[in-house]
Structure formats: structure tokens, C-alpha cells
């Protein structure tokens, strides 16, 4: 799955256009690289201003309900 779509589906970033811009600007990396494909076991690092969030991908799904979105990843930092 594309990184910007995963960020939207998992609700890590609210809108796909914002997720796409964050990826293009180098604010999001997968396993330390600016990858666009996400698979289970990957670590995604997001930079929000001075705050950095790292999550591990537990599941990749095309659609998920909002209440189940947090089950797609596990926060590491």
C-alpha cells in the first residue's frame, strides 16, 4: 500500500493530501528511507514540528473503521 494512503487509513494523518505533502517534503520515512510502499513490520517515522513519532505497522488494510484504525499500528516512541 502507498505510504500516503496508509497514513490516511490508519488516521495517523487526517487527510490524504496532507499525508502526500508530508511524504513529498521528507517529513515521513519508512525504515529510515523515503519509501512509498508500506508492508507489515515496517517502522514509520513522522516529524510534526519538534515532535517525532515512530510507529510499527501491524496490519495493512484498504479500509478500516475509525474505531479500529489504532489497531493497524503500535507506537514505539
Secondary structure, DSSP 8 states (H G I E B T S, - for coil): -BHHHHHHHTTSSS-HHHHHHHHHTT-EEETTB--SB--TT-EEEEEETTEEEEEEE----S---GGGGGGGEEE--
